[in-house]
Amino acid sequence: MDKNQKHKLFLRKVISLAVRKVRLNNNGPFAAVIVKNGKIISYGYNRVTKKNDPTLHAEIDAIRKASLKLKTFDLTGCVIYSSCQPCPMCFSAVYWANIKKIYYAVTKETVSKYGFRDLKIYNELKTGRFTVKMEQIDTDNAVDPFKIWNKKKDKIKY
């Protein structure tokens, strides 16, 4: 089996899982799997509405499960397959997990046609004009946790 066939096989599994979860549990149409050395480490699917958790996207679910299974926050050497191009939150989680490759089935442009806001968020990130307002408030002790952490000899960098 060539590489492309293997990627398509994993993506078909992801899409099948997404379809099954939508039909059975009223979940969003998203699923993901994390693979290491050609073997599936974890499955994840969207449970935002099921668990009332706006962060419980498929990629996040798969990353959490893989980290528990492998007993590490560093998923170097893993690959993630997703039914959709990851939203900015999920992309960031993939980045923080040190996963270096994402394979996905549909684009953010496609899911925007079905009412999902991924494209809108990506566009806001590009323009720097956000609908969520942010304001930094300076305090005299704001940097203290970082200074203390920086001096720790036993810190675990991530």
C-alpha positions as CSV (number, residue, x, y, z in Angstrom):
1,M,0.0,0.0,0.0
2,D,1.5,3.4,-1.0
3,K,1.5,6.4,1.3
4,N,-1.5,8.1,-0.3
5,Q,-3.6,5.0,0.1
6,K,-2.7,4.8,3.7
7,H,-3.6,8.4,4.3
8,K,-6.9,7.9,2.5
9,L,-7.6,4.8,4.7
10,F,-7.1,6.8,7.9
11,L,-9.3,9.6,6.5
12,R,-12.0,7.2,5.6
13,K,-12.0,5.9,9.1
14,V,-12.2,9.5,10.5
15,I,-15.1,10.3,8.2
16,S,-16.9,7.1,9.1
17,L,-16.5,7.9,12.8
18,A,-17.9,11.4,12.2
19,V,-20.9,10.1,10.3
20,R,-21.6,7.4,13.0
21,K,-21.3,9.9,15.9
22,V,-23.6,12.4,14.2
23,R,-26.2,9.8,13.6
24,L,-26.0,8.2,17.0
25,N,-25.3,11.1,19.4
26,N,-26.3,14.4,17.9
27,N,-22.7,15.5,17.8
28,G,-21.0,17.8,15.4
29,P,-19.7,16.4,12.1
30,F,-16.1,16.2,13.1
31,A,-13.7,13.3,14.0
32,A,-10.0,12.8,14.3
33,V,-7.5,10.0,14.9
34,I,-3.9,10.2,16.0
35,V,-1.5,7.8,14.5
36,K,2.0,6.8,15.5
37,N,4.2,4.4,13.5
38,G,1.3,3.5,11.3
39,K,-1.0,2.5,14.3
40,I,-4.0,4.4,15.6
41,I,-3.3,5.7,19.1
42,S,-6.6,7.5,19.8
43,Y,-9.9,8.4,18.3
44,G,-11.6,11.7,19.0
45,Y,-14.9,13.2,18.0
46,N,-16.8,16.4,18.5
47,R,-18.8,16.5,21.7
48,V,-19.4,20.3,22.1
49,T,-23.1,20.1,22.4
50,K,-23.2,16.7,24.1
51,K,-21.0,17.8,27.0
52,N,-21.7,21.6,26.9
53,D,-17.9,22.1,26.3
54,P,-17.0,24.5,23.6
55,T,-13.4,23.2,23.6
56,L,-14.4,19.5,23.1
57,H,-13.5,19.4,19.4
58,A,-12.4,16.2,17.7
59,E,-8.7,17.1,17.6
60,I,-8.7,18.2,21.2
61,D,-10.4,14.9,22.2
62,A,-7.9,12.8,20.2
63,I,-4.9,14.7,21.6
64,R,-6.2,14.3,25.2
65,K,-6.7,10.6,24.8
66,A,-3.3,10.1,23.0
67,S,-1.5,12.0,25.8
68,L,-3.1,9.9,28.4
69,K,-2.4,6.6,26.6
70,L,1.2,7.5,25.9
71,K,1.7,9.2,29.3
72,T,3.2,12.4,27.7
73,F,2.2,15.8,26.6
74,D,4.7,15.6,23.8
75,L,3.2,13.8,20.8
76,T,6.3,14.1,18.6
77,G,6.3,11.4,16.0
78,C,2.5,11.3,15.8
79,V,0.3,12.4,12.9
80,I,-3.3,13.6,13.1
81,Y,-6.0,12.9,10.6
82,S,-9.1,15.0,10.8
83,S,-12.4,15.1,9.0
84,C,-11.9,18.9,8.6
85,Q,-9.1,21.4,8.4
86,P,-8.6,22.2,12.1
87,C,-10.0,25.4,13.6
88,P,-7.5,27.8,15.1
89,M,-8.0,26.3,18.6
90,C,-7.4,22.8,17.4
91,F,-4.4,23.9,15.2
92,S,-2.9,25.5,18.3
93,A,-3.4,22.3,20.3
94,V,-1.8,20.3,17.5
95,Y,1.1,22.7,17.6
96,W,1.5,22.6,21.4
97,A,1.4,18.7,21.2
98,N,4.4,18.8,18.8
99,I,2.4,17.0,16.1
100,K,4.2,18.0,12.9
101,K,1.6,16.8,10.2
102,I,-2.1,17.2,9.8
103,Y,-4.1,15.4,7.1
104,Y,-7.7,16.5,6.6
105,A,-10.6,15.8,4.4
106,V,-12.5,19.1,3.9
107,T,-11.4,22.7,4.1
108,K,-12.4,25.6,6.4
109,E,-14.2,27.2,3.4
110,T,-16.3,24.1,3.0
111,V,-17.4,23.9,6.6
112,S,-18.3,27.6,6.6
113,K,-21.0,26.7,4.1
114,Y,-22.5,24.5,6.8
115,G,-22.6,27.3,9.4
116,F,-19.3,26.7,11.2
117,R,-17.2,29.8,12.1
118,D,-13.7,28.4,11.4
119,L,-13.1,30.6,8.4
120,K,-14.4,33.7,10.2
121,I,-11.9,33.1,13.1
122,Y,-9.0,32.5,10.6
123,N,-9.9,35.7,8.9
124,E,-10.0,37.7,12.1
125,L,-6.6,36.3,13.0
126,K,-5.2,37.5,9.7
127,T,-6.6,41.0,9.9
128,G,-6.0,41.5,13.6
129,R,-9.5,43.0,14.0
130,F,-11.3,40.8,16.5
131,T,-14.9,40.6,17.5
132,V,-13.7,39.5,20.9
133,K,-12.1,42.5,22.6
134,M,-8.9,42.1,24.5
135,E,-7.3,44.6,26.9
136,Q,-4.1,44.2,28.9
137,I,-4.1,45.6,32.4
138,D,-0.7,46.3,33.9
139,T,-0.1,45.3,37.5
140,D,3.1,45.5,39.5
141,N,3.3,41.7,40.0
142,A,2.1,40.5,36.6
143,V,5.5,39.0,35.6
144,D,6.2,37.3,39.0
145,P,5.0,33.8,38.0
146,F,7.2,33.9,34.9
147,K,10.2,35.1,36.8
148,I,9.8,32.4,39.4
149,W,9.2,29.7,36.8
150,N,12.3,30.8,34.8
151,K,14.5,30.4,37.9
152,K,13.2,26.9,38.7
153,K,15.9,24.3,38.0
154,D,13.4,21.4,37.9
155,K,11.0,23.0,35.4
156,I,9.7,21.0,32.5
157,K,9.8,23.1,29.4
158,Y,7.0,22.8,26.9
